[in-house]
């Protein structure tokens, strides 16, 4: 009797909490790929890396993603977890499009999580029918990723108050 409303409330809280964590994983994957590509380029620009943050966020969402889609969880783990802490030198750890596709695949199967709440990253959405992820990142897309980071920070500040 009384457990059903509690279970429903717990699921609603879980679904609300997963959104900023997914956004953080997507942002970290994209920033890490850009960092990696800059380090591999002729100019060897050193930027900010998000490997530890992405590792921690990925670890927090993998069980939930795995419940929805085991293959999607494996793809996220391959990019965000498996070669940590040596991610900055591993090509497989720097494939944000793979993470994007995995999240998109899992979101379709996740009850109670609205893909539109994830937003978009670099003009690429996460709902069915949205534009597919691009494999070639440009610094111009950093504005969109910054907006996602601001949204994450806002949600976390709101939740902590």
Backbone torsions as a table, in degrees:
resi	resn	phi	psi	omega
1	UNK	NA	-69.3	-172.5
2	UNK	-77.9	-15.1	-177.5
3	UNK	-76.3	-30.0	-177.8
4	UNK	-58.7	-47.7	177.6
5	UNK	-63.7	-35.5	178.4
6	UNK	-66.1	-44.2	178.5
7	UNK	-61.4	-40.3	178.7
8	UNK	-64.1	-42.6	179.4
9	UNK	-65.1	-42.7	178.2
10	UNK	-61.1	-42.5	179.3
11	UNK	-64.2	-40.5	178.1
12	UNK	-63.2	-41.0	178.6
13	UNK	-66.4	-43.6	178.3
14	UNK	-58.7	-46.1	-179.8
15	UNK	-64.2	-36.8	178.6
16	UNK	-70.0	-36.0	-178.3
17	UNK	-76.1	-28.5	-176.3
18	UNK	-70.0	-29.6	-176.6
19	UNK	-59.3	-55.0	179.8
20	UNK	-65.7	-28.2	177.7
21	UNK	-69.1	-41.8	176.3
22	UNK	-63.3	-43.7	178.2
23	UNK	-58.3	-41.6	179.5
24	UNK	-64.7	-40.9	177.4
25	UNK	-62.9	-45.3	-179.3
26	UNK	-63.3	-44.0	179.0
27	UNK	-62.8	-46.6	-179.7
28	UNK	-62.6	-43.0	179.6
29	UNK	-60.6	-43.0	-179.4
30	UNK	-67.6	-46.1	179.9
31	UNK	-64.6	-39.0	179.1
32	UNK	-64.9	-39.7	178.0
33	UNK	-64.2	-42.1	178.9
34	UNK	-64.4	-42.4	177.8
35	UNK	-60.2	-46.5	-179.6
36	UNK	-61.3	-46.7	-178.6
37	UNK	-64.8	-36.6	177.7
38	UNK	-66.8	-37.8	179.1
39	UNK	-69.5	-29.1	-178.5
40	UNK	-86.4	-15.3	-177.4
41	UNK	-72.1	173.6	-178.0
42	UNK	-63.6	-33.7	-177.4
43	UNK	-84.4	-15.0	179.4
44	UNK	48.5	51.4	177.6
45	UNK	-69.1	132.0	177.9
46	UNK	-101.6	120.5	-179.6
47	UNK	-118.0	-161.9	179.7
48	UNK	-85.8	138.3	175.8
49	UNK	-109.1	151.1	-178.4
50	UNK	-124.4	24.3	-176.5
51	UNK	-60.5	-48.5	-180.0
52	UNK	-62.7	-41.3	178.7
53	UNK	-63.3	-46.1	179.6
54	UNK	-62.9	-39.3	177.7
55	UNK	-59.9	-49.2	-178.1
56	UNK	-65.4	-44.6	179.6
57	UNK	-65.2	-41.6	179.5
58	UNK	-62.1	-42.4	178.7
59	UNK	-59.6	-34.2	-177.6
60	UNK	-75.7	-27.8	-178.4
61	UNK	-99.0	-16.9	-175.1
62	UNK	-56.1	-42.3	178.6
63	UNK	-61.9	-36.6	-179.5
64	UNK	-73.2	-41.2	176.9
65	UNK	-63.9	-41.6	-179.4
66	UNK	-62.2	-35.9	176.2
67	UNK	-61.4	-33.3	-179.1
68	UNK	-85.3	-42.5	-175.4
69	UNK	-157.8	107.1	-176.4
70	UNK	-61.7	-40.7	-179.7
71	UNK	-66.7	-37.6	177.3
72	UNK	-63.2	-41.8	177.8
73	UNK	-62.3	-40.8	178.2
74	UNK	-62.9	-41.1	179.3
75	UNK	-64.2	-42.8	178.4
76	UNK	-64.1	-43.6	179.5
77	UNK	-62.6	-39.2	178.8
78	UNK	-58.3	-42.3	-176.8
79	UNK	-83.0	-42.4	-168.2
80	UNK	-99.6	-18.9	-170.0
81	UNK	-123.9	-47.9	-165.9
82	UNK	-54.1	-42.4	-176.7
83	UNK	-101.9	9.8	177.1
84	UNK	-67.3	134.6	14.8
85	UNK	-96.7	13.3	-178.2
86	UNK	-98.2	24.4	-174.9
87	UNK	-60.0	-32.8	-175.4
88	UNK	-68.8	-9.8	178.3
89	UNK	-114.6	-1.7	-176.7
90	UNK	-103.0	124.1	179.0
91	UNK	-61.3	-41.8	-177.8
92	UNK	-63.1	-22.3	-179.4
93	UNK	-85.4	6.0	-173.3
94	UNK	-132.9	47.6	-178.8
95	UNK	-122.3	80.4	-176.6
96	UNK	-66.4	-28.1	178.6
97	UNK	-64.7	-34.9	178.1
98	UNK	-65.8	-41.4	177.6
99	UNK	-65.1	-43.8	179.1
100	UNK	-57.1	-50.0	-179.6
101	UNK	-62.3	-40.5	-179.2
102	UNK	-64.4	-44.6	178.7
103	UNK	-62.9	-44.2	-179.7
104	UNK	-60.1	-43.3	179.3
105	UNK	-64.1	-44.3	-178.5
106	UNK	-69.6	-39.4	-177.4
107	UNK	-58.3	-35.6	179.5
108	UNK	-60.3	-31.0	-175.0
109	UNK	-97.7	-0.8	-175.9
110	UNK	-94.7	111.4	179.1
111	UNK	-67.7	133.0	174.5
112	UNK	86.7	-5.6	177.3
113	UNK	-105.4	117.9	-178.9
114	UNK	-86.3	116.2	-177.1
115	UNK	-59.1	-27.1	-179.9
116	UNK	-69.9	-20.9	177.1
117	UNK	-70.5	-22.7	178.2
118	UNK	-69.8	-31.4	179.7
119	UNK	87.5	-148.6	178.2
120	UNK	-136.4	160.6	-179.6
121	UNK	-135.9	116.6	-178.0
122	UNK	61.8	31.7	179.8
123	UNK	81.6	5.1	-177.9
124	UNK	-108.9	120.7	-178.7
125	UNK	-90.3	-178.4	-175.4
126	UNK	-123.8	3.6	178.2
127	UNK	-95.2	155.5	175.1
128	UNK	-55.7	134.9	-179.6
129	UNK	93.9	-14.6	175.9
130	UNK	-72.4	161.9	179.3
131	UNK	-60.2	143.4	-179.9
132	UNK	-72.8	157.9	179.8
133	UNK	-65.3	148.5	176.8
134	UNK	-97.6	149.9	-179.0
135	UNK	-95.6	-10.9	-176.0
136	UNK	-112.6	110.2	-176.6
137	UNK	-90.7	143.6	175.5
138	UNK	-124.9	151.6	178.4
139	UNK	-59.9	-23.5	179.8
140	UNK	-63.2	-24.8	-179.2
141	UNK	-80.6	-1.7	-179.6
142	UNK	-64.1	-26.5	178.7
143	UNK	-61.4	-45.3	179.4
144	UNK	-63.8	-41.4	-179.9
145	UNK	-67.2	-32.9	177.1
146	UNK	-65.5	-37.3	178.1
147	UNK	-64.1	-39.0	177.9
148	UNK	-64.0	-43.1	179.1
149	UNK	-61.6	-41.0	177.2
150	UNK	-62.6	-39.0	178.1
151	UNK	-64.2	-42.2	178.2
152	UNK	-61.2	-47.4	-179.6
153	UNK	-60.3	-42.3	179.0
154	UNK	-61.5	-44.1	179.8
155	UNK	-64.6	-42.7	-179.8
156	UNK	-65.5	-41.5	177.8
157	UNK	-63.5	-41.3	177.9
158	UNK	-62.1	-43.1	-178.5
159	UNK	-67.4	-32.1	-177.6
160	UNK	-79.6	-18.5	179.8
161	UNK	-86.7	NA	NA
